[in-house]
């Protein structure tokens, strides 16, 4: 079991992970914000002010024999991510040179694109369409090439849901198409359960899917979710059409982790 976890990008997901692992491992987090760094230190979390592209010397001081949770997403609206990608690859190389034991990279199921109706498992070919997805594939490939030197876990997350976060809220009241597309969601509590296993037990070298086990049409699911949340429901076209869109098959990953996801059914997420 790792004795030291370093989390880059101490945001929403990291907050849940850090809380779950507090007291079991030493945690060091990074943030760009001086004020947030002070807040984290007040919570007993060792914190470093670090922004991607900064000199890595101070960060690397914490990495020998540690697990690095690499969780720095690109800006959602960024279309030119060459610098982001280059800085991430440099950070990986610096971590390996510093003697990191295990890198856990938070990736995304968007690496498969949105133009397929296939059931996709952990070995399916990637087909990134957006700049962000292409950046994630480049980082994944760079990391996987390091597996002869360190342990590498690639975690492809479906759309994240939590007690304070659900897509139905941002879709409320909107007119939308493609109501027959399947949804791929994962609850933060299941992500935390998986990361506790991946970080705290024998590292899993390879790629994992974290996603629910069922995939209803979004034109049905988000309307039902909005009604349950007592918010205005979105209105979707094409909901009565045959189901379409990719299905992220995570059965193998959950079995490998020895976990039955608590929120395997998306209808338990609201």
C-alpha positions as CSV (number, residue, x, y, z in Angstrom):
1,X,0.0,0.0,0.0
2,X,1.3,3.4,-0.9
3,X,2.3,5.6,2.1
4,X,2.1,8.9,0.2
5,X,-0.4,10.2,-2.3
6,X,0.3,13.3,-4.3
7,X,-2.8,14.8,-6.1
8,X,-2.3,17.4,-8.8
9,X,-5.3,19.6,-9.3
10,X,-7.1,19.5,-6.0
11,X,-10.6,20.2,-7.2
12,X,-14.0,18.6,-6.9
13,X,-13.0,15.0,-7.5
14,X,-9.8,15.3,-5.4
15,X,-11.8,16.6,-2.5
16,X,-13.9,13.4,-2.3
17,X,-10.8,11.2,-2.8
18,X,-8.8,13.1,-0.2
19,X,-11.6,12.8,2.4
20,X,-11.9,9.1,1.8
21,X,-8.2,8.4,2.2
22,X,-7.4,10.9,5.0
23,X,-5.8,9.1,7.9
24,X,-4.8,6.1,5.7
25,X,-2.1,7.7,3.6
26,X,-0.2,11.0,3.7
27,X,-1.8,13.3,1.2
28,X,-0.1,16.2,-0.7
29,X,-2.2,18.3,-3.0
30,X,-1.5,21.0,-5.6
31,X,-3.5,24.0,-6.5
32,X,-2.9,27.2,-8.4
33,X,-4.7,29.3,-5.7
34,X,-2.8,30.6,-2.7
35,X,-6.1,31.0,-0.8
36,X,-7.1,27.4,-1.5
37,X,-3.7,26.2,-0.5
38,X,-4.1,27.8,2.9
39,X,-7.6,26.2,3.2
40,X,-6.2,22.8,2.4
41,X,-3.4,23.2,4.9
42,X,-6.1,24.1,7.5
43,X,-7.7,20.8,6.7
44,X,-4.5,18.9,7.5
45,X,-3.5,18.4,3.8
46,X,0.0,19.3,2.8
47,X,-0.3,21.6,-0.1
48,X,1.9,23.0,-2.9
49,X,1.1,26.0,-5.1
50,X,1.6,24.6,-8.5
51,X,0.2,25.4,-12.0
52,X,0.8,23.1,-15.0
53,X,3.9,24.5,-16.8
54,X,5.6,25.6,-13.6
55,X,9.0,24.3,-12.6
56,X,8.5,20.9,-11.2
57,X,11.4,20.8,-8.8
58,X,9.4,21.4,-5.6
59,X,6.6,19.0,-6.7
60,X,9.1,16.3,-7.6
61,X,10.6,16.5,-4.0
62,X,7.4,14.8,-2.9
63,X,7.3,12.1,-5.5
64,X,9.9,9.4,-4.7
65,X,8.1,6.1,-4.1
66,X,4.8,8.0,-4.0
67,X,1.5,7.5,-6.0
68,X,0.7,10.5,-8.2
69,X,-2.9,11.1,-9.0
70,X,-2.7,13.1,-12.2
71,X,-5.9,15.1,-12.4
72,X,-5.4,18.3,-14.3
73,X,-8.1,18.7,-17.0
74,X,-7.7,21.0,-19.9
75,X,-10.0,24.0,-20.1
76,X,-13.5,22.9,-21.3
77,X,-13.6,25.4,-24.2
78,X,-10.0,25.2,-25.2
79,X,-9.4,24.2,-28.8
80,X,-5.6,24.5,-29.0
81,X,-4.1,22.2,-26.4
82,X,-0.6,21.7,-27.7
83,X,0.9,23.5,-24.8
84,X,-1.3,21.7,-22.3
85,X,-0.3,18.4,-23.7
86,X,3.4,19.2,-23.8
87,X,3.4,20.4,-20.2
88,X,1.6,17.2,-19.1
89,X,4.1,15.0,-20.9
90,X,7.0,17.0,-19.3
91,X,5.3,16.5,-15.9
92,X,5.1,12.8,-16.4
93,X,8.7,12.6,-17.4
94,X,9.8,14.6,-14.4
95,X,7.8,12.4,-12.1
96,X,9.3,9.2,-13.5
97,X,12.8,10.7,-13.2
98,X,12.1,11.7,-9.6
99,X,11.3,8.1,-8.7
100,X,7.5,8.1,-8.6
101,X,6.2,4.5,-8.0
102,X,2.7,4.7,-9.5
103,X,0.8,7.2,-11.7
104,X,-3.0,7.2,-11.8
105,X,-4.2,9.3,-14.7
106,X,-7.8,10.5,-14.7
107,X,-8.8,10.3,-18.3
108,X,-12.2,10.3,-20.0
109,X,-14.5,8.1,-22.1
110,X,-14.6,11.0,-24.7
111,X,-11.4,9.3,-26.1
112,X,-13.8,7.1,-28.1
113,X,-15.6,10.0,-29.8
114,X,-19.3,10.2,-30.3
115,X,-19.8,8.8,-33.8
116,X,-20.2,5.1,-32.8
117,X,-23.0,2.9,-31.7
118,X,-20.7,0.2,-30.4
119,X,-20.3,-1.4,-27.0
120,X,-16.8,-0.3,-26.0
121,X,-14.6,-2.2,-23.7
122,X,-11.2,-1.4,-22.2
123,X,-9.4,-2.7,-25.3
124,X,-11.5,-0.8,-27.9
125,X,-9.6,1.5,-30.3
126,X,-9.8,5.2,-29.4
127,X,-11.2,7.7,-31.9
128,X,-10.9,11.1,-30.3
129,X,-12.7,14.0,-32.0
130,X,-12.3,17.0,-29.8
131,X,-9.0,18.7,-28.9
132,X,-9.5,17.6,-25.3
133,X,-10.0,14.0,-26.2
134,X,-7.0,14.0,-28.5
135,X,-4.9,15.5,-25.7
136,X,-6.0,12.7,-23.3
137,X,-5.1,10.0,-25.8
138,X,-1.6,11.5,-26.3
139,X,-1.1,11.6,-22.5
140,X,-2.5,8.0,-22.1
141,X,-0.1,6.7,-24.8
142,X,2.9,8.5,-23.2
143,X,2.1,7.0,-19.8
144,X,1.5,3.5,-21.1
145,X,5.0,3.6,-22.7
146,X,6.4,4.1,-19.2
147,X,5.0,0.8,-17.8
148,X,8.5,-0.8,-17.9
149,X,9.6,1.8,-15.4
150,X,6.6,2.5,-13.1
151,X,3.0,1.3,-12.5
152,X,0.5,3.1,-14.6
153,X,-3.3,3.1,-14.2
154,X,-5.4,4.9,-16.9
155,X,-8.9,5.6,-15.5
156,X,-11.4,6.5,-18.2
157,X,-14.4,8.2,-16.5
158,X,-17.9,8.5,-17.8
159,X,-19.9,11.6,-17.0
160,X,-19.5,12.4,-13.3
161,X,-22.5,12.7,-11.1
162,X,-22.5,13.5,-7.3
163,X,-24.7,14.7,-4.5
164,X,-24.0,18.3,-5.7
165,X,-23.6,17.6,-9.4
166,X,-26.0,16.1,-11.9
167,X,-26.3,16.9,-15.7
168,X,-30.1,17.2,-15.4
169,X,-29.6,20.6,-13.7
170,X,-27.8,22.1,-16.7
171,X,-30.2,20.6,-19.1
172,X,-33.3,21.8,-17.3
173,X,-35.8,23.6,-19.5
174,X,-33.8,23.2,-22.7
175,X,-35.0,22.0,-26.2
176,X,-32.6,19.3,-27.3
177,X,-32.2,16.7,-30.0
178,X,-30.9,13.1,-30.0
179,X,-33.1,11.9,-27.2
180,X,-32.4,8.3,-28.2
181,X,-28.7,8.6,-27.4
182,X,-27.6,6.3,-24.6
183,X,-26.1,7.9,-21.4
184,X,-22.8,6.9,-19.8
185,X,-22.6,8.2,-16.2
186,X,-20.6,7.3,-13.1
187,X,-21.3,8.4,-9.5
188,X,-18.4,10.0,-7.5
189,X,-18.9,7.5,-4.7
190,X,-18.2,4.6,-7.1
191,X,-15.2,6.5,-8.4
192,X,-13.9,6.9,-4.9
193,X,-14.4,3.2,-4.1
194,X,-12.4,2.4,-7.3
195,X,-9.6,4.8,-6.6
196,X,-9.2,3.6,-3.0
197,X,-8.6,0.1,-4.4
198,X,-6.3,1.3,-7.2
199,X,-4.3,3.5,-4.8
200,X,-4.4,1.4,-1.6
201,X,-4.0,-2.1,-3.0
202,X,-1.7,-3.7,-5.6
203,X,-1.6,-1.2,-8.5
204,X,-3.5,-2.2,-11.7
205,X,-1.3,-1.7,-14.7
206,X,-3.5,-0.8,-17.6
207,X,-6.8,0.9,-18.6
208,X,-10.0,0.8,-16.6
209,X,-13.5,2.0,-17.4
210,X,-15.6,3.6,-14.6
211,X,-19.2,3.8,-15.7
212,X,-22.7,2.7,-14.7
213,X,-23.9,-0.7,-15.8
214,X,-27.0,0.4,-17.6
215,X,-27.5,3.0,-20.3
216,X,-31.0,4.4,-20.7
217,X,-31.9,6.9,-23.5
218,X,-31.1,10.4,-22.4
219,X,-34.5,11.7,-23.6
220,X,-36.1,9.4,-21.0
221,X,-33.6,9.5,-18.2
222,X,-33.0,13.3,-18.0
223,X,-36.8,14.0,-18.0
224,X,-37.3,11.5,-15.2
225,X,-34.3,12.9,-13.3
226,X,-35.7,16.5,-13.6
227,X,-39.1,15.4,-12.3
228,X,-37.5,13.7,-9.4
229,X,-35.4,16.8,-8.6
230,X,-38.5,19.0,-8.9
231,X,-36.9,21.1,-11.7
232,X,-38.2,22.0,-15.2
233,X,-37.6,19.0,-17.5
234,X,-35.8,19.3,-20.7
235,X,-37.6,18.4,-24.0
236,X,-35.8,16.0,-26.3
237,X,-36.5,15.2,-30.0
238,X,-36.0,11.6,-31.3
239,X,-36.6,9.9,-28.0
240,X,-38.9,7.3,-29.5
241,X,-36.2,6.2,-32.0
242,X,-34.1,3.1,-31.5
243,X,-31.3,3.6,-28.9
244,X,-28.1,4.9,-30.5
245,X,-24.7,6.1,-29.3
246,X,-21.8,4.4,-27.6
247,X,-22.1,2.2,-24.6
248,X,-19.1,2.3,-22.2
249,X,-18.9,-1.3,-21.0
250,X,-17.3,-1.3,-17.5
251,X,-18.2,-4.8,-16.4
252,X,-14.6,-6.1,-16.7
253,X,-13.1,-3.2,-14.8
254,X,-15.5,-3.5,-11.9
255,X,-14.9,-7.2,-11.7
256,X,-11.1,-6.6,-11.9
257,X,-11.5,-4.2,-8.9
258,X,-13.7,-6.6,-7.0
259,X,-16.3,-3.9,-6.7
260,X,-20.1,-4.0,-7.3
261,X,-20.9,-0.3,-8.1
262,X,-23.4,1.1,-5.6
263,X,-24.8,3.3,-8.4
264,X,-24.7,0.8,-11.3
265,X,-28.2,1.9,-12.2
266,X,-28.3,5.6,-13.1
267,X,-31.7,5.9,-11.6
268,X,-30.1,5.6,-8.2
269,X,-28.1,8.8,-8.9
270,X,-30.9,11.3,-8.2
